[in-house]
Amino acid sequence: MEEIDLTKIKYYPDRFYVCLDGFDIKNLTDFITDLQIGQHQSIFIHEYYHYLTNIATLPGIRQFCLNFCDRFRASTILTAAEGIDAYPINSNTFQSCKHMVDYWNDVATLLSEDDIDYKVVEDTNSTANKKFEIASIERTNRPMEAIVDGVKHSGERNFITIHTTGLINVHSFNLTFGAIDEFLSSAIDEYLFENDLSDINPSMLSQRPFYPYCFFEELLLFYGIRRPSAFEKILIAYFALNSSNPPVTLIDILEKLKDGGYEQFQENPETYLLSNFSETPQYNVVLDNIKNFADLTSEQGRVHISQALKYYYDKFYIAQKLKENDFFFFIRPFFVSEENTIKYRQKFLLELSRIINLFTPPLILKDKQFFYIDKLTTFGEATVLILATYEIFESLRTNRIASRPAHQKAKYTFPDKDPDCDNFEKFTPPPINGIVFRLALNELNLYGPYLRELENIKQNNS
């Protein structure tokens, strides 16, 4: 069996694409009907559940609202205040921009704190046995302030801090949303193998770093939960991810299971989790923010970004409504029970196909090109426009004139496949046809200032 290089496989949160180099993508969705779940399909399911976490959980939706909507709004405000002199952001000292620059940096910090702590990954990999042990677990918090519409709001952010033994440089780290996301997908890998749904090689999965992929097992052991099934791990990780604070909720669950609740949990997991840990849904505010921003951009004539926002808003909205009716909708395939192997596989894939039919898989990046599984909707165009906007955000942090970051150029080309799409010396007056990077600049109100800057350079040179 051909070995797959797992280092080339990754889903990129709120960029809505997955890199699948080395995959036969032509057969990625055929397994729903031909019932053959091989290595490629198993890893696709792993990455697809990262995508579902991105669009179907409150923390995932909140990340997109902060990372995209809020930074888009901040960028247009910065441009309106000081034009292209507002950039690069990391050296912007204009008093008129201070609030927006501070907020931009705060967003970057919040998102980093939600991600996997890669210092832990690196330090673990440098040890002899490539793992560490948990010394203790502590609940910590940090005061926070935010200014919304000129009004200061105070509060605190709650964390779960893991104290470790066995590492050289890292003695503690915070449990994160990104790590729990990997707990879920790794438990799904285990489930597919345990239930003979896939021919994936377990030794291949064991090549993954201890943190975060195998750390969930260590966390369960710390709370005295020995040899839980993959199904139980899926339930626990999924429930935590679908809360307002996944790390805190996860530890709340594990502490209650440790205190004698594990047997009750096993008897009826759904009822146990819903009756003990449910919280009032908080997603309406976040959804309203995205919807209002989509409406505002439409009113401003930014029709392309408005369409992209509304496409994903609809997905976010539908996901939340489905969970109101059935909280566990997105992991229903793993509840399937059937002694006959063929019927079991049919039932599992039928349940999975319901989800895939409702939530088109993300863009697929293969050999530096993007592929759309569903060509009948605008999701591909919406996603690449969002991708181009993220590249502009990344570039403007350190550049006065946005260009495609070198590492992104090396990773992929946009559908227009224009290597000079970001060369502002070759920009021409609107209309802008088919060049997604320039279209994104125009939506951000930067294309006009760049043309004027270009004209000034030409006049000075003459």
N, C-alpha and C positions, 0 to 999 in steps of 0.2 A: 504494500500500500504506500502511495506517495506521501511523503511527509510535508506538512504545510508549515511555512515560516510564520509563526504567530506574531512576530514583531512587525509584520506588514499589515496586520489586521487591526483596525481601530475605528470606532465611531466617534465623531467629533460633536460634542454636545452643543446644542442650539445653532450649529451650522448645518445640521440635518443631512449629513452625508457620512457614508461608511467607506473606508478604503478596503478593497478586497483584491489586492494584487495576488496573482497566482490562482485565481478562482475561475471556474467555468460558469460565468454568470448567466449563460443561456438557459441553464437548467435550475436556476435558483428557486423559482417558484413552481416548477413542474412537480416537485416532490409532494405537493398538496394533493395531487390526483394520482400520481404513480406509486405513492406510499413508500418511496425509497429515501430514507434520511441518511445520507452519507456524511463524511467529514465536512464537506463544504456546506451542506445544508445545516448541520449542527452548529457550525460557527456562525453562519448567517443568522440563525435563530438567536444565538447569544448576542450578536450585535443588534438585531432587531429589537430585543428587549431593552437595550440601552436607549434606543430611539423611543420606545413606548414610555420609558421612565421620563424621558425628556419632554414628551408632549402630554402625558396623562397624569403627572403628579404635580402637586402644588409647588414643591421646590423647583422642579424642572421648568414649569411655566414662569415662576418668579425669576429664575435665572435669565430667561429670554427677555422678560420685561425690563430687567435691570441692564443686561448686557447689550441689548439691541435698542429697544425703544428709548430708554433713558439716555443712552449715549448718542443716539441719533438726534434727540431733542437738544442735548447739550452742545453737539457739534454745530447745529444750525444757530444756536444762540451765540456761540463763540464767533462764528463767521459774521453774524449780524453786528456784533460789538466791535470787532477789530479787523474784519476781512481776513485775508490770508496771513496777515501779520499776527493773528491769534495762534498760529502754529509755528514751530512744534509745541505741543501741549506741555511737554515736560520742562520747557523753559519759558512758559508764558507767565509774565509777572504783571500784566495789566490789571489794575484794580477793578476794571469793569468786567474782568473775566474770572476773578478770584473764586467766586462761589461755584461756578461751573467747573473750573479746573479741580477744585477740592472735591467736588462731587464725583467727577470722572475718576479721580484716584481712589475715592472711597469705594466706588463700584468695583474697581479692579481688585481691591483688598478683599471685599466680601466674596467675590467669585473665587479668588485664590483660596480662601478659607473653606470653601465648599468642595474643592478639588482634592484628589488624592495627594497626600504629602510625599512628594518624590524624594525628599531627603531621607525619609524612612526606607524607601525602596532601595536607594543607593547604599545606605549604611548597612542594611540587612544583607545586601548582596556582597558586601566586603567582609562579612564574618565567615568563619570556617564552616559552620553548618547551615548558613544561609537562612537563619530564622532567629526569633527572639521569643522571650516569655513575658507574660504580663505580671508586673509586680503589684499594681493596684489600679483601680479605676476611680476617678474623681469627677464630680460635677463642678464646673467652674463657670464664671460669667464675666462679662466685660461691659461697662457702661457704653451706651451708644447715643449719638445725637444725629438728627437729620433735619434739614430745613426743607420744608415743602410749602411752595407758594409764599415764601417769606416768613413762615411760622416755624419756630424751632420745636422739634419733638424729641423728648428724652425717653430712654428705655435702656434695656440691656440685652446682650446676646448670650445665650446659654450654650455651653459646650460640654462635651464629654472628653476628659483628658485621660489618656492611657499612659501610665508610667511603666517603663520597660526595664528588663535586665537582659544582658547579652549583647547589647549594641555598644559600639565604640563612642560615637558622637551624640547620638540621639537618646535622651533619657526619658523623654515624654513627647507625646504628640496628641493632637485632637482627632477624634473619630470624625469622619466627614461624610456628607451626602454622596460624594463620588466613590468613596470606598464601599459604602453600603450598596450602591448601584452595582458594583462588581461582585459583592456578595450574592446578589440575586442572580446575575447572569452565570456566575460560577456554579451556583446550586442547580441552575437549569441544565448546565453541562452534565453535572453529576446525575440528575434525574434521567436525562436521555440515555445515558449509559446504563444506569441501574435497571431501567425498564425495557432494555433491548430495543430502543427506538432508533438507535444510531450505531454505526460501526466505528465511531470515533475512537482513536487510540488513547486510552487513559494515560499512557506514558507521555503523550504529547501535552496533555493538560498539566501534568506534574512539572513540566518545564517552566511554567509560569512562576513569577516571583512569589515568595511566601506572603508578602504584603502587596496588595490586599487580597489576592486570590484565595489563599489558604488560611488567612487570619481569622475568618469567620469561625472556623472549627475551633481555633484557640480560644476565641471569645466565649463560645458555647461551653467549652470545657471549664473555663474559669468560673462559670456560674453552675457547674455541676450537671450540665446537660450532656450526657454521653451517648454517642452513636445515634443522633437524631437522623431521621430519614431525609433524603433530598427534598421530598415534598414538604416536610416540616420547615426546613430551612427556607424554601421558597416562600411559604406563607409568612414567616416571621420577617424576612427581609422586605417582602412586598408591602406588608402592613406598615412597617416603619417608614419606607419610602413615601407612602401615601399619607403621611402626617405633615404637620407644619414644621417639625424639627426632627428629622429622621434619626440622628444620633441619640437624642434624649429619649425618643419613643422606643428605640431598639433596646436601650438599657432598662427602661421602665418594664418592658416585656420580659427581658431576661431575669430581672430581679424578682418579678412576680412568679415566674416559672421556677426559680430557685427556691422560693418560699412555699413549695408544695403544689404549685399550680400546673406542673407539667402533665400530670395524669389527666386533669380536667381538660387541658388544652388538647391532648391526644384524643379524648372522647368526642369532642366536637370543636375543632379548631376555629371555624368561622364564628360560631356563637361566642366562644371564649374571648376571642380578640375583639369582636365588636362590642361585647357587653362590658369589657374591662378597660378598653383603651380608646374608644371612639371619642372624637372631638368635633366641635362645631365647624363645619366647612368654612374656610376663610378665602376661598379662591375667587369669590365674586368681585372683590376689590381689584385683584390683579387682572382678571378678565376684563373688567370695565376699563381699566387703565389702557390695556392693549386696544380694545374696541374704540375707545375715545380717541386714542392716538391715530388709529387707522382712519377714523372719520375726519380728524383734523388735517391729516396729510392729504386726504382726498379734496377737502375744501381749499387747500393751498395749491392744488394742481399737481401734487406729487402722486400721480395716479398709479405709477408702477409700484412704488413702495407700499402704497395703500392697498393695492391688490394682493401683494405678497403678505402683508400683515393680516389681511382679512382671511386669506387662505389658511394660515396657521391658527388664527383666532378660532375659526370654525372647528378645526381639529381639537384645539384645547377645550372648547366649549362642549363638543360632542362627548369627549372623553369624560368630562366631569359629570355630565348628565347620565351617561351609562353607569358610572359608579354610584350615582344616587339611587339607581334602581337595583344595581348589583355591585356592591363594593369590590368584589373579587373578579369582576368581569374579565380583566386582562390576564388572569392566571387560571381561568376556567379549564383550559386544556389539561392542566396538571391534576384536576379533580377527577378525570375520567377513570372509570373502573370497568374492567371487562377481562374475563379469564382467557378468552380466545385471543391469541396474539394478533391475528389479522383484523378482527373486529376492534380490538383495542387501538391498534394503529389507525384504523379508519376514523374512530371516534375522536382520537386525539387530534388528527389532522383536520377533521371537520370543524372542531372548536377553534383551532388555530387559524383556519381559513376565514372564519367569521371575522376575526380581528384584522387579518391582513386585507380583507376586502373593504373594511371600513377605514383602515389606516394604511394608506399606500406606503410601502417601504421607502426609506430615505434614498436620496441620490446615491449611486454607487460609483466610486472612483476606482478605475482599473487602468493601469498603464498610462496614467496621467490624463485620462479622459473621463468625463462624466457620462453616465448612462441613466436613463429614466426607465423604470419598470412600467410605469403608467404614463403613456403618451397622450392620453385623452383629456388630461386636466392641465392646469397651468402651474402645477406644483414644481416642475423642473425649473421653469423660468423664474418663479418666485424664489426658489432656493438659491439659484446662482446669483440673483440680485442681492440677496441677503449676504451671501458669501463675499461678493465684491465689496459690499458696504463694510463688512468686518475687516477686510484687507485695508480699506481706507482708514478706518479707526486705528488699526495697528500701525500703519505708516505715519499718520499724523501725530502720533505720540512723539516721534523723533525727527520728523521731516516737515519742512514748510510747505512743500508741494507733495501731495500724495502720489505714491507709485506702488506698484505691486511688490510686496516684500520678497526678497530673493528666495527665501526658503519655500514660499508659496509658488513662485514661478517654477521652481524645480519640482514641486509636487504635482501641479496640474495646470492645464490650460482651460480657459472658459470655452463655452460652446462656439463663440465667434472665432476662436483660435487666432487672434491677432496678437503677435508678439509685441507690437508697438501700441497696444490699447492704452497703456499708462504713460506713454511718452507725450507730455503736454506740448512739446514743440511741434507735434503733428496734429494737434487738436484743430478741428474745423468748426465753424459756426453750426448751430442746430439747423435742421433736425438731426438727431442722433439715432442712427439706425443700426440695431443689431450688435452694438459694442457695449457689453454689459458693464464694464468698469466705468466707462464714460457716462453711461446712463445713471449709474449709482452716484457719481460725482454731481450730476445735474440734479438728482433728487435731493442731495445734501446742500444745494445752492452754492456749490464750489466750481462748477464748470464755467459759469460766466466770469467770476474773478480770475480764473486761470487764463481765460482768453484775453482779458484785459492786461494781465501780467505779461503775457506773451507779446502783446502789441507794444507794451512799454519797452520790453527788451529789444524788439525790432527797431523801435524809434531811436533808442539810445545807441544801438550799434550803427545806425545809419548816420 
